[in-house]
Amino acid sequence: MMAQPQDPTVPRKRFYVIRVQSGRESYAADSLRGSIAKNNQQDMFGRILIPTEKVQEIKGGKKVVRDQKLFPGYILVEMIYDE
């Protein structure tokens, strides 16, 4: 099945990188989600991601799996750019 071409007059969502204070990525993402909901702009925004990967390490003789940030201090926001 072939994909239908998108209407060029309808803006599409793209990913943008936002620089935030390192170690405060979750706080910034939650704050942005709250602001989006408060201003009723859900149709302008898509996913808000904090790039992480699962890492295994040994602590105290036990394997521990934790999330490690790939790009500390950055979050990815899928949105339609508008003034």
N, CA, C and O atoms as a Maestro MAE file, in Angstrom:
{
 s_m_m2io_version
 :::
 2.0.0
}

f_m_ct {
 s_m_title
 :::
 protein
 m_atom[332] {
  # First column is atom index #
  i_m_mmod_type
  r_m_x_coord
  r_m_y_coord
  r_m_z_coord
  i_m_residue_number
  s_m_chain_name
  s_m_pdb_residue_name
  s_m_pdb_atom_name
  i_m_atomic_number
  :::
  1 25 0.835 -1.158 0.000 1 A "MET " " N  " 7
  2 3 0.000 0.000 0.000 1 A "MET " " CA " 6
  3 2 0.894 1.240 0.000 1 A "MET " " C  " 6
  4 15 1.839 1.334 0.782 1 A "MET " " O  " 8
  5 25 0.589 2.178 -0.872 2 A "MET " " N  " 7
  6 3 1.408 3.384 -0.994 2 A "MET " " CA " 6
  7 2 0.917 4.460 -0.031 2 A "MET " " C  " 6
  8 15 -0.284 4.618 0.191 2 A "MET " " O  " 8
  9 25 1.849 5.178 0.522 3 A "ALA " " N  " 7
  10 3 1.497 6.266 1.433 3 A "ALA " " CA " 6
  11 2 0.982 7.446 0.625 3 A "ALA " " C  " 6
  12 15 1.490 7.749 -0.454 3 A "ALA " " O  " 8
  13 25 -0.024 8.099 1.159 4 A "GLN " " N  " 7
  14 3 -0.591 9.256 0.495 4 A "GLN " " CA " 6
  15 2 0.274 10.476 0.795 4 A "GLN " " C  " 6
  16 15 0.710 10.650 1.933 4 A "GLN " " O  " 8
  17 25 0.531 11.326 -0.204 5 A "PRO " " N  " 7
  18 3 1.327 12.517 0.064 5 A "PRO " " CA " 6
  19 2 0.584 13.458 1.000 5 A "PRO " " C  " 6
  20 15 -0.641 13.573 0.943 5 A "PRO " " O  " 8
  21 25 1.339 14.128 1.858 6 A "GLN " " N  " 7
  22 3 0.721 15.048 2.797 6 A "GLN " " CA " 6
  23 2 0.372 16.345 2.091 6 A "GLN " " C  " 6
  24 15 1.026 16.754 1.132 6 A "GLN " " O  " 8
  25 25 -0.672 16.976 2.590 7 A "ASP " " N  " 7
  26 3 -1.102 18.262 2.070 7 A "ASP " " CA " 6
  27 2 -0.050 19.310 2.453 7 A "ASP " " C  " 6
  28 15 0.219 19.490 3.641 7 A "ASP " " O  " 8
  29 25 0.551 20.005 1.481 8 A "PRO " " N  " 7
  30 3 1.610 20.971 1.815 8 A "PRO " " CA " 6
  31 2 1.106 22.181 2.596 8 A "PRO " " C  " 6
  32 15 1.906 22.905 3.188 8 A "PRO " " O  " 8
  33 25 -0.197 22.410 2.608 9 A "THR " " N  " 7
  34 3 -0.725 23.553 3.358 9 A "THR " " CA " 6
  35 2 -0.891 23.245 4.837 9 A "THR " " C  " 6
  36 15 -1.048 24.160 5.645 9 A "THR " " O  " 8
  37 25 -0.859 21.963 5.203 10 A "VAL " " N  " 7
  38 3 -0.996 21.570 6.596 10 A "VAL " " CA " 6
  39 2 0.400 21.418 7.198 10 A "VAL " " C  " 6
  40 15 1.183 20.588 6.733 10 A "VAL " " O  " 8
  41 25 0.724 22.213 8.232 11 A "PRO " " N  " 7
  42 3 2.064 22.075 8.830 11 A "PRO " " CA " 6
  43 2 2.205 20.730 9.526 11 A "PRO " " C  " 6
  44 15 1.241 20.208 10.086 11 A "PRO " " O  " 8
  45 25 3.400 20.177 9.488 12 A "ARG " " N  " 7
  46 3 3.628 18.896 10.143 12 A "ARG " " CA " 6
  47 2 4.570 19.091 11.325 12 A "ARG " " C  " 6
  48 15 5.332 20.055 11.386 12 A "ARG " " O  " 8
  49 25 4.497 18.160 12.248 13 A "LYS " " N  " 7
  50 3 5.329 18.224 13.444 13 A "LYS " " CA " 6
  51 2 6.740 17.764 13.114 13 A "LYS " " C  " 6
  52 15 6.945 16.803 12.373 13 A "LYS " " O  " 8
  53 25 7.714 18.481 13.690 14 A "ARG " " N  " 7
  54 3 9.120 18.135 13.535 14 A "ARG " " CA " 6
  55 2 9.762 18.156 14.909 14 A "ARG " " C  " 6
  56 15 9.242 18.774 15.838 14 A "ARG " " O  " 8
  57 25 10.895 17.477 15.033 15 A "PHE " " N  " 7
  58 3 11.603 17.464 16.306 15 A "PHE " " CA " 6
  59 2 12.523 18.682 16.414 15 A "PHE " " C  " 6
  60 15 13.204 19.061 15.461 15 A "PHE " " O  " 8
  61 25 12.518 19.277 17.601 16 A "TYR " " N  " 7
  62 3 13.400 20.391 17.922 16 A "TYR " " CA " 6
  63 2 14.145 20.043 19.198 16 A "TYR " " C  " 6
  64 15 13.616 19.353 20.069 16 A "TYR " " O  " 8
  65 25 15.377 20.524 19.303 17 A "VAL " " N  " 7
  66 3 16.214 20.260 20.470 17 A "VAL " " CA " 6
  67 2 16.148 21.480 21.376 17 A "VAL " " C  " 6
  68 15 16.314 22.612 20.920 17 A "VAL " " O  " 8
  69 25 15.905 21.247 22.658 18 A "ILE " " N  " 7
  70 3 15.848 22.328 23.631 18 A "ILE " " CA " 6
  71 2 16.944 22.101 24.661 18 A "ILE " " C  " 6
  72 15 17.069 21.017 25.231 18 A "ILE " " O  " 8
  73 25 17.731 23.140 24.885 19 A "ARG " " N  " 7
  74 3 18.803 23.090 25.877 19 A "ARG " " CA " 6
  75 2 18.228 23.467 27.229 19 A "ARG " " C  " 6
  76 15 17.603 24.518 27.375 19 A "ARG " " O  " 8
  77 25 18.437 22.612 28.216 20 A "VAL " " N  " 7
  78 3 17.967 22.857 29.578 20 A "VAL " " CA " 6
  79 2 19.133 22.647 30.535 20 A "VAL " " C  " 6
  80 15 20.193 22.161 30.144 20 A "VAL " " O  " 8
  81 25 18.925 23.017 31.780 21 A "GLN " " N  " 7
  82 3 19.973 22.831 32.781 21 A "GLN " " CA " 6
  83 2 20.228 21.334 32.964 21 A "GLN " " C  " 6
  84 15 19.290 20.555 33.136 21 A "GLN " " O  " 8
  85 25 21.486 20.942 32.926 22 A "SER " " N  " 7
  86 3 21.843 19.543 33.077 22 A "SER " " CA " 6
  87 2 21.368 19.014 34.424 22 A "SER " " C  " 6
  88 15 21.572 19.647 35.459 22 A "SER " " O  " 8
  89 25 20.734 17.851 34.398 23 A "GLY " " N  " 7
  90 3 20.188 17.260 35.612 23 A "GLY " " CA " 6
  91 2 18.757 17.673 35.879 23 A "GLY " " C  " 6
  92 15 18.133 17.148 36.801 23 A "GLY " " O  " 8
  93 25 18.214 18.606 35.094 24 A "ARG " " N  " 7
  94 3 16.853 19.098 35.283 24 A "ARG " " CA " 6
  95 2 15.975 18.779 34.069 24 A "ARG " " C  " 6
  96 15 14.948 19.423 33.856 24 A "ARG " " O  " 8
  97 25 16.380 17.793 33.282 25 A "GLU " " N  " 7
  98 3 15.650 17.458 32.065 25 A "GLU " " CA " 6
  99 2 14.210 17.018 32.366 25 A "GLU " " C  " 6
  100 15 13.274 17.441 31.688 25 A "GLU " " O  " 8
  101 25 14.041 16.172 33.381 26 A "SER " " N  " 7
  102 3 12.701 15.689 33.730 26 A "SER " " CA " 6
  103 2 11.817 16.830 34.203 26 A "SER " " C  " 6
  104 15 10.643 16.899 33.838 26 A "SER " " O  " 8
  105 25 12.369 17.721 35.007 27 A "TYR " " N  " 7
  106 3 11.611 18.870 35.496 27 A "TYR " " CA " 6
  107 2 11.177 19.761 34.329 27 A "TYR " " C  " 6
  108 15 10.030 20.206 34.281 27 A "TYR " " O  " 8
  109 25 12.092 20.021 33.388 28 A "ALA " " N  " 7
  110 3 11.776 20.863 32.235 28 A "ALA " " CA " 6
  111 2 10.708 20.212 31.355 28 A "ALA " " C  " 6
  112 15 9.801 20.894 30.879 28 A "ALA " " O  " 8
  113 25 10.808 18.906 31.136 29 A "ALA " " N  " 7
  114 3 9.825 18.196 30.319 29 A "ALA " " CA " 6
  115 2 8.452 18.217 30.989 29 A "ALA " " C  " 6
  116 15 7.445 18.443 30.318 29 A "ALA " " O  " 8
  117 25 8.398 17.986 32.294 30 A "ASP " " N  " 7
  118 3 7.124 18.018 33.017 30 A "ASP " " CA " 6
  119 2 6.524 19.422 33.006 30 A "ASP " " C  " 6
  120 15 5.313 19.585 32.858 30 A "ASP " " O  " 8
  121 25 7.368 20.422 33.161 31 A "SER " " N  " 7
  122 3 6.913 21.806 33.139 31 A "SER " " CA " 6
  123 2 6.338 22.162 31.765 31 A "SER " " C  " 6
  124 15 5.312 22.835 31.671 31 A "SER " " O  " 8
  125 25 6.999 21.711 30.716 32 A "LEU " " N  " 7
  126 3 6.521 21.960 29.356 32 A "LEU " " CA " 6
  127 2 5.185 21.262 29.117 32 A "LEU " " C  " 6
  128 15 4.281 21.847 28.521 32 A "LEU " " O  " 8
  129 25 5.051 20.018 29.576 33 A "ARG " " N  " 7
  130 3 3.778 19.302 29.442 33 A "ARG " " CA " 6
  131 2 2.652 20.039 30.157 33 A "ARG " " C  " 6
  132 15 1.541 20.139 29.637 33 A "ARG " " O  " 8
  133 25 2.940 20.553 31.348 34 A "GLY " " N  " 7
  134 3 1.936 21.305 32.098 34 A "GLY " " CA " 6
  135 2 1.543 22.586 31.395 34 A "GLY " " C  " 6
  136 15 0.366 22.946 31.368 34 A "GLY " " O  " 8
  137 25 2.515 23.276 30.826 35 A "SER " " N  " 7
  138 3 2.242 24.507 30.094 35 A "SER " " CA " 6
  139 2 1.408 24.242 28.841 35 A "SER " " C  " 6
  140 15 0.522 25.025 28.500 35 A "SER " " O  " 8
  141 25 1.696 23.142 28.163 36 A "ILE " " N  " 7
  142 3 0.928 22.764 26.972 36 A "ILE " " CA " 6
  143 2 -0.522 22.499 27.349 36 A "ILE " " C  " 6
  144 15 -1.436 22.960 26.665 36 A "ILE " " O  " 8
  145 25 -0.736 21.764 28.427 37 A "ALA " " N  " 7
  146 3 -2.100 21.452 28.873 37 A "ALA " " CA " 6
  147 2 -2.828 22.716 29.333 37 A "ALA " " C  " 6
  148 15 -4.009 22.899 29.037 37 A "ALA " " O  " 8
  149 25 -2.127 23.578 30.051 38 A "LYS " " N  " 7
  150 3 -2.733 24.805 30.572 38 A "LYS " " CA " 6
  151 2 -3.188 25.726 29.446 38 A "LYS " " C  " 6
  152 15 -4.240 26.358 29.541 38 A "LYS " " O  " 8
  153 25 -2.395 25.800 28.383 39 A "ASN " " N  " 7
  154 3 -2.701 26.679 27.255 39 A "ASN " " CA " 6
  155 2 -3.485 25.985 26.148 39 A "ASN " " C  " 6
  156 15 -3.713 26.565 25.087 39 A "ASN " " O  " 8
  157 25 -3.899 24.737 26.395 40 A "ASN " " N  " 7
  158 3 -4.717 23.967 25.445 40 A "ASN " " CA " 6
  159 2 -4.065 23.917 24.054 40 A "ASN " " C  " 6
  160 15 -4.702 24.241 23.051 40 A "ASN " " O  " 8
  161 25 -2.790 23.509 24.006 41 A "GLN " " N  " 7
  162 3 -2.042 23.441 22.752 41 A "GLN " " CA " 6
  163 2 -1.637 22.017 22.400 41 A "GLN " " C  " 6
  164 15 -0.609 21.814 21.753 41 A "GLN " " O  " 8
  165 25 -2.422 21.032 22.812 42 A "GLN " " N  " 7
  166 3 -2.071 19.637 22.569 42 A "GLN " " CA " 6
  167 2 -1.947 19.323 21.081 42 A "GLN " " C  " 6
  168 15 -1.166 18.451 20.701 42 A "GLN " " O  " 8
  169 25 -2.702 20.017 20.236 43 A "ASP " " N  " 7
  170 3 -2.639 19.733 18.803 43 A "ASP " " CA " 6
  171 2 -1.352 20.242 18.160 43 A "ASP " " C  " 6
  172 15 -1.010 19.822 17.055 43 A "ASP " " O  " 8
  173 25 -0.632 21.144 18.839 44 A "MET " " N  " 7
  174 3 0.619 21.696 18.306 44 A "MET " " CA " 6
  175 2 1.836 20.860 18.700 44 A "MET " " C  " 6
  176 15 2.893 20.977 18.080 44 A "MET " " O  " 8
  177 25 1.696 20.023 19.721 45 A "PHE " " N  " 7
  178 3 2.826 19.277 20.252 45 A "PHE " " CA " 6
  179 2 2.610 17.783 20.133 45 A "PHE " " C  " 6
  180 15 1.478 17.300 20.161 45 A "PHE " " O  " 8
  181 25 3.702 17.061 19.999 46 A "GLY " " N  " 7
  182 3 3.689 15.607 19.965 46 A "GLY " " CA " 6
  183 2 4.459 15.066 21.158 46 A "GLY " " C  " 6
  184 15 4.143 15.365 22.309 46 A "GLY " " O  " 8
  185 25 5.466 14.270 20.863 47 A "ARG " " N  " 7
  186 3 6.250 13.636 21.925 47 A "ARG " " CA " 6
  187 2 7.287 14.597 22.508 47 A "ARG " " C  " 6
  188 15 7.841 15.446 21.810 47 A "ARG " " O  " 8
  189 25 7.530 14.434 23.806 48 A "ILE " " N  " 7
  190 3 8.592 15.147 24.500 48 A "ILE " " CA " 6
  191 2 9.511 14.068 25.062 48 A "ILE " " C  " 6
  192 15 9.112 13.305 25.941 48 A "ILE " " O  " 8
  193 25 10.730 14.004 24.560 49 A "LEU " " N  " 7
  194 3 11.629 12.895 24.885 49 A "LEU " " CA " 6
  195 2 12.890 13.359 25.598 49 A "LEU " " C  " 6
  196 15 13.439 14.422 25.306 49 A "LEU " " O  " 8
  197 25 13.328 12.541 26.530 50 A "ILE " " N  " 7
  198 3 14.640 12.692 27.154 50 A "ILE " " CA " 6
  199 2 15.442 11.479 26.690 50 A "ILE " " C  " 6
  200 15 15.193 10.369 27.160 50 A "ILE " " O  " 8
  201 25 16.403 11.665 25.777 51 A "PRO " " N  " 7
  202 3 17.126 10.520 25.214 51 A "PRO " " CA " 6
  203 2 17.942 9.779 26.282 51 A "PRO " " C  " 6
  204 15 18.876 10.335 26.860 51 A "PRO " " O  " 8
  205 25 17.574 8.521 26.532 52 A "THR " " N  " 7
  206 3 18.276 7.691 27.507 52 A "THR " " CA " 6
  207 2 18.502 6.301 26.932 52 A "THR " " C  " 6
  208 15 17.885 5.911 25.942 52 A "THR " " O  " 8
  209 25 19.393 5.570 27.569 53 A "GLU " " N  " 7
  210 3 19.602 4.168 27.239 53 A "GLU " " CA " 6
  211 2 19.778 3.390 28.537 53 A "GLU " " C  " 6
  212 15 20.230 3.944 29.539 53 A "GLU " " O  " 8
  213 25 19.423 2.112 28.519 54 A "LYS " " N  " 7
  214 3 19.580 1.250 29.683 54 A "LYS " " CA " 6
  215 2 21.029 0.778 29.750 54 A "LYS " " C  " 6
  216 15 21.587 0.315 28.755 54 A "LYS " " O  " 8
  217 25 21.632 0.900 30.928 55 A "VAL " " N  " 7
  218 3 23.031 0.526 31.133 55 A "VAL " " CA " 6
  219 2 23.110 -0.411 32.328 55 A "VAL " " C  " 6
  220 15 22.512 -0.151 33.372 55 A "VAL " " O  " 8
  221 25 23.858 -1.512 32.167 56 A "GLN " " N  " 7
  222 3 24.077 -2.433 33.279 56 A "GLN " " CA " 6
  223 2 25.407 -2.107 33.931 56 A "GLN " " C  " 6
  224 15 26.415 -1.907 33.253 56 A "GLN " " O  " 8
  225 25 25.396 -2.056 35.247 57 A "GLU " " N  " 7
  226 3 26.644 -1.858 35.974 57 A "GLU " " CA " 6
  227 2 26.616 -2.708 37.232 57 A "GLU " " C  " 6
  228 15 25.559 -3.163 37.671 57 A "GLU " " O  " 8
  229 25 27.771 -2.910 37.791 58 A "ILE " " N  " 7
  230 3 27.877 -3.729 38.995 58 A "ILE " " CA " 6
  231 2 28.144 -2.809 40.179 58 A "ILE " " C  " 6
  232 15 29.131 -2.075 40.208 58 A "ILE " " O  " 8
  233 25 27.235 -2.868 41.159 59 A "LYS " " N  " 7
  234 3 27.391 -2.086 42.388 59 A "LYS " " CA " 6
  235 2 27.211 -3.026 43.564 59 A "LYS " " C  " 6
  236 15 26.184 -3.696 43.677 59 A "LYS " " O  " 8
  237 25 28.185 -3.080 44.423 60 A "GLY " " N  " 7
  238 3 28.104 -3.943 45.597 60 A "GLY " " CA " 6
  239 2 28.030 -5.419 45.230 60 A "GLY " " C  " 6
  240 15 27.453 -6.210 45.975 60 A "GLY " " O  " 8
  241 25 28.602 -5.800 44.099 61 A "GLY " " N  " 7
  242 3 28.605 -7.189 43.675 61 A "GLY " " CA " 6
  243 2 27.317 -7.626 42.995 61 A "GLY " " C  " 6
  244 15 27.156 -8.807 42.686 61 A "GLY " " O  " 8
  245 25 26.392 -6.696 42.754 62 A "LYS " " N  " 7
  246 3 25.122 -7.020 42.093 62 A "LYS " " CA " 6
  247 2 24.989 -6.215 40.816 62 A "LYS " " C  " 6
  248 15 25.441 -5.074 40.720 62 A "LYS " " O  " 8
  249 25 24.345 -6.854 39.826 63 A "LYS " " N  " 7
  250 3 24.069 -6.149 38.579 63 A "LYS " " CA " 6
  251 2 22.898 -5.194 38.800 63 A "LYS " " C  " 6
  252 15 21.866 -5.558 39.363 63 A "LYS " " O  " 8
  253 25 23.093 -3.979 38.344 64 A "VAL " " N  " 7
  254 3 22.053 -2.956 38.455 64 A "VAL " " CA " 6
  255 2 21.827 -2.374 37.070 64 A "VAL " " C  " 6
  256 15 22.786 -2.043 36.373 64 A "VAL " " O  " 8
  257 25 20.572 -2.245 36.664 65 A "VAL " " N  " 7
  258 3 20.231 -1.630 35.384 65 A "VAL " " CA " 6
  259 2 19.691 -0.239 35.677 65 A "VAL " " C  " 6
  260 15 18.786 -0.072 36.495 65 A "VAL " " O  " 8
  261 25 20.250 0.752 35.003 66 A "ARG " " N  " 7
  262 3 19.787 2.118 35.203 66 A "ARG " " CA " 6
  263 2 19.725 2.839 33.861 66 A "ARG " " C  " 6
  264 15 20.329 2.404 32.881 66 A "ARG " " O  " 8
  265 25 18.989 3.943 33.831 67 A "ASP " " N  " 7
  266 3 18.918 4.773 32.634 67 A "ASP " " CA " 6
  267 2 20.053 5.781 32.649 67 A "ASP " " C  " 6
  268 15 20.295 6.447 33.655 67 A "ASP " " O  " 8
  269 25 20.741 5.885 31.528 68 A "GLN " " N  " 7
  270 3 21.816 6.864 31.386 68 A "GLN " " CA " 6
  271 2 21.411 7.827 30.276 68 A "GLN " " C  " 6
  272 15 20.993 7.396 29.202 68 A "GLN " " O  " 8
  273 25 21.530 9.102 30.524 69 A "LYS " " N  " 7
  274 3 21.180 10.109 29.532 69 A "LYS " " CA " 6
  275 2 22.212 10.106 28.413 69 A "LYS " " C  " 6
  276 15 23.417 10.109 28.666 69 A "LYS " " O  " 8
  277 25 21.728 10.100 27.174 70 A "LEU " " N  " 7
  278 3 22.625 10.141 26.027 70 A "LEU " " CA " 6
  279 2 23.145 11.554 25.782 70 A "LEU " " C  " 6
  280 15 24.305 11.739 25.413 70 A "LEU " " O  " 8
  281 25 22.283 12.549 25.989 71 A "PHE " " N  " 7
  282 3 22.654 13.943 25.777 71 A "PHE " " CA " 6
  283 2 22.243 14.750 27.001 71 A "PHE " " C  " 6
  284 15 21.185 15.379 26.994 71 A "PHE " " O  " 8
  285 25 23.058 14.742 28.049 72 A "PRO " " N  " 7
  286 3 22.692 15.492 29.254 72 A "PRO " " CA " 6
  287 2 22.485 16.971 28.943 72 A "PRO " " C  " 6
  288 15 23.293 17.595 28.255 72 A "PRO " " O  " 8
  289 25 21.394 17.517 29.461 73 A "GLY " " N  " 7
  290 3 21.107 18.929 29.255 73 A "GLY " " CA " 6
  291 2 20.252 19.224 28.036 73 A "GLY " " C  " 6
  292 15 20.057 20.388 27.686 73 A "GLY " " O  " 8
  293 25 19.736 18.183 27.380 74 A "TYR " " N  " 7
  294 3 18.915 18.393 26.184 74 A "TYR " " CA " 6
  295 2 17.649 17.547 26.249 74 A "TYR " " C  " 6
  296 15 17.663 16.425 26.756 74 A "TYR " " O  " 8
  297 25 16.551 18.100 25.730 75 A "ILE " " N  " 7
  298 3 15.327 17.329 25.539 75 A "ILE " " CA " 6
  299 2 14.890 17.521 24.089 75 A "ILE " " C  " 6
  300 15 15.214 18.532 23.466 75 A "ILE " " O  " 8
  301 25 14.163 16.559 23.563 76 A "LEU " " N  " 7
  302 3 13.649 16.613 22.199 76 A "LEU " " CA " 6
  303 2 12.147 16.837 22.256 76 A "LEU " " C  " 6
  304 15 11.437 16.158 22.998 76 A "LEU " " O  " 8
  305 25 11.671 17.790 21.471 77 A "VAL " " N  " 7
  306 3 10.249 18.130 21.465 77 A "VAL " " CA " 6
  307 2 9.746 18.052 20.041 77 A "VAL " " C  " 6
  308 15 10.281 18.707 19.146 77 A "VAL " " O  " 8
  309 25 8.706 17.242 19.832 78 A "GLU " " N  " 7
  310 3 8.060 17.150 18.526 78 A "GLU " " CA " 6
  311 2 6.922 18.163 18.511 78 A "GLU " " C  " 6
  312 15 5.999 18.083 19.321 78 A "GLU " " O  " 8
  313 25 6.996 19.124 17.575 79 A "MET " " N  " 7
  314 3 5.997 20.183 17.585 79 A "MET " " CA " 6
  315 2 5.893 20.856 16.235 79 A "MET " " C  " 6
  316 15 6.742 20.671 15.363 79 A "MET " " O  " 8
  317 25 4.844 21.638 16.075 80 A "ILE " " N  " 7
  318 3 4.683 22.499 14.917 80 A "ILE " " CA " 6
  319 2 5.221 23.856 15.343 80 A "ILE " " C  " 6
  320 15 4.712 24.460 16.286 80 A "ILE " " O  " 8
  321 25 6.245 24.335 14.654 81 A "TYR " " N  " 7
  322 3 6.856 25.611 15.012 81 A "TYR " " CA " 6
  323 2 5.925 26.739 14.609 81 A "TYR " " C  " 6
  324 15 5.487 26.820 13.462 81 A "TYR " " O  " 8
  325 25 5.625 27.615 15.572 82 A "ASP " " N  " 7
  326 3 4.721 28.732 15.331 82 A "ASP " " CA " 6
  327 2 5.198 29.904 16.175 82 A "ASP " " C  " 6
  328 15 5.750 29.715 17.259 82 A "ASP " " O  " 8
  329 25 4.989 31.075 15.690 83 A "GLU " " N  " 7
  330 3 5.390 32.268 16.452 83 A "GLU " " CA " 6
  331 2 4.556 32.372 17.701 83 A "GLU " " C  " 6
  332 15 4.732 33.304 18.485 83 A "GLU " " O  " 8
  :::
 }
 m_bond[331] {
  # First column is bond index #
  i_m_from
  i_m_to
  i_m_order
  :::
  1 1 2 1
  2 2 3 1
  3 3 4 2
  4 3 5 1
  5 5 6 1
  6 6 7 1
  7 7 8 2
  8 7 9 1
  9 9 10 1
  10 10 11 1
  11 11 12 2
  12 11 13 1
  13 13 14 1
  14 14 15 1
  15 15 16 2
  16 15 17 1
  17 17 18 1
  18 18 19 1
  19 19 20 2
  20 19 21 1
  21 21 22 1
  22 22 23 1
  23 23 24 2
  24 23 25 1
  25 25 26 1
  26 26 27 1
  27 27 28 2
  28 27 29 1
  29 29 30 1
  30 30 31 1
  31 31 32 2
  32 31 33 1
  33 33 34 1
  34 34 35 1
  35 35 36 2
  36 35 37 1
  37 37 38 1
  38 38 39 1
  39 39 40 2
  40 39 41 1
  41 41 42 1
  42 42 43 1
  43 43 44 2
  44 43 45 1
  45 45 46 1
  46 46 47 1
  47 47 48 2
  48 47 49 1
  49 49 50 1
  50 50 51 1
  51 51 52 2
  52 51 53 1
  53 53 54 1
  54 54 55 1
  55 55 56 2
  56 55 57 1
  57 57 58 1
  58 58 59 1
  59 59 60 2
  60 59 61 1
  61 61 62 1
  62 62 63 1
  63 63 64 2
  64 63 65 1
  65 65 66 1
  66 66 67 1
  67 67 68 2
  68 67 69 1
  69 69 70 1
  70 70 71 1
  71 71 72 2
  72 71 73 1
  73 73 74 1
  74 74 75 1
  75 75 76 2
  76 75 77 1
  77 77 78 1
  78 78 79 1
  79 79 80 2
  80 79 81 1
  81 81 82 1
  82 82 83 1
  83 83 84 2
  84 83 85 1
  85 85 86 1
  86 86 87 1
  87 87 88 2
  88 87 89 1
  89 89 90 1
  90 90 91 1
  91 91 92 2
  92 91 93 1
  93 93 94 1
  94 94 95 1
  95 95 96 2
  96 95 97 1
  97 97 98 1
  98 98 99 1
  99 99 100 2
  100 99 101 1
  101 101 102 1
  102 102 103 1
  103 103 104 2
  104 103 105 1
  105 105 106 1
  106 106 107 1
  107 107 108 2
  108 107 109 1
  109 109 110 1
  110 110 111 1
  111 111 112 2
  112 111 113 1
  113 113 114 1
  114 114 115 1
  115 115 116 2
  116 115 117 1
  117 117 118 1
  118 118 119 1
  119 119 120 2
  120 119 121 1
  121 121 122 1
  122 122 123 1
  123 123 124 2
  124 123 125 1
  125 125 126 1
  126 126 127 1
  127 127 128 2
  128 127 129 1
  129 129 130 1
  130 130 131 1
  131 131 132 2
  132 131 133 1
  133 133 134 1
  134 134 135 1
  135 135 136 2
  136 135 137 1
  137 137 138 1
  138 138 139 1
  139 139 140 2
  140 139 141 1
  141 141 142 1
  142 142 143 1
  143 143 144 2
  144 143 145 1
  145 145 146 1
  146 146 147 1
  147 147 148 2
  148 147 149 1
  149 149 150 1
  150 150 151 1
  151 151 152 2
  152 151 153 1
  153 153 154 1
  154 154 155 1
  155 155 156 2
  156 155 157 1
  157 157 158 1
  158 158 159 1
  159 159 160 2
  160 159 161 1
  161 161 162 1
  162 162 163 1
  163 163 164 2
  164 163 165 1
  165 165 166 1
  166 166 167 1
  167 167 168 2
  168 167 169 1
  169 169 170 1
  170 170 171 1
  171 171 172 2
  172 171 173 1
  173 173 174 1
  174 174 175 1
  175 175 176 2
  176 175 177 1
  177 177 178 1
  178 178 179 1
  179 179 180 2
  180 179 181 1
  181 181 182 1
  182 182 183 1
  183 183 184 2
  184 183 185 1
  185 185 186 1
  186 186 187 1
  187 187 188 2
  188 187 189 1
  189 189 190 1
  190 190 191 1
  191 191 192 2
  192 191 193 1
  193 193 194 1
  194 194 195 1
  195 195 196 2
  196 195 197 1
  197 197 198 1
  198 198 199 1
  199 199 200 2
  200 199 201 1
  201 201 202 1
  202 202 203 1
  203 203 204 2
  204 203 205 1
  205 205 206 1
  206 206 207 1
  207 207 208 2
  208 207 209 1
  209 209 210 1
  210 210 211 1
  211 211 212 2
  212 211 213 1
  213 213 214 1
  214 214 215 1
  215 215 216 2
  216 215 217 1
  217 217 218 1
  218 218 219 1
  219 219 220 2
  220 219 221 1
  221 221 222 1
  222 222 223 1
  223 223 224 2
  224 223 225 1
  225 225 226 1
  226 226 227 1
  227 227 228 2
  228 227 229 1
  229 229 230 1
  230 230 231 1
  231 231 232 2
  232 231 233 1
  233 233 234 1
  234 234 235 1
  235 235 236 2
  236 235 237 1
  237 237 238 1
  238 238 239 1
  239 239 240 2
  240 239 241 1
  241 241 242 1
  242 242 243 1
  243 243 244 2
  244 243 245 1
  245 245 246 1
  246 246 247 1
  247 247 248 2
  248 247 249 1
  249 249 250 1
  250 250 251 1
  251 251 252 2
  252 251 253 1
  253 253 254 1
  254 254 255 1
  255 255 256 2
  256 255 257 1
  257 257 258 1
  258 258 259 1
  259 259 260 2
  260 259 261 1
  261 261 262 1
  262 262 263 1
  263 263 264 2
  264 263 265 1
  265 265 266 1
  266 266 267 1
  267 267 268 2
  268 267 269 1
  269 269 270 1
  270 270 271 1
  271 271 272 2
  272 271 273 1
  273 273 274 1
  274 274 275 1
  275 275 276 2
  276 275 277 1
  277 277 278 1
  278 278 279 1
  279 279 280 2
  280 279 281 1
  281 281 282 1
  282 282 283 1
  283 283 284 2
  284 283 285 1
  285 285 286 1
  286 286 287 1
  287 287 288 2
  288 287 289 1
  289 289 290 1
  290 290 291 1
  291 291 292 2
  292 291 293 1
  293 293 294 1
  294 294 295 1
  295 295 296 2
  296 295 297 1
  297 297 298 1
  298 298 299 1
  299 299 300 2
  300 299 301 1
  301 301 302 1
  302 302 303 1
  303 303 304 2
  304 303 305 1
  305 305 306 1
  306 306 307 1
  307 307 308 2
  308 307 309 1
  309 309 310 1
  310 310 311 1
  311 311 312 2
  312 311 313 1
  313 313 314 1
  314 314 315 1
  315 315 316 2
  316 315 317 1
  317 317 318 1
  318 318 319 1
  319 319 320 2
  320 319 321 1
  321 321 322 1
  322 322 323 1
  323 323 324 2
  324 323 325 1
  325 325 326 1
  326 326 327 1
  327 327 328 2
  328 327 329 1
  329 329 330 1
  330 330 331 1
  331 331 332 2
  :::
 }
}
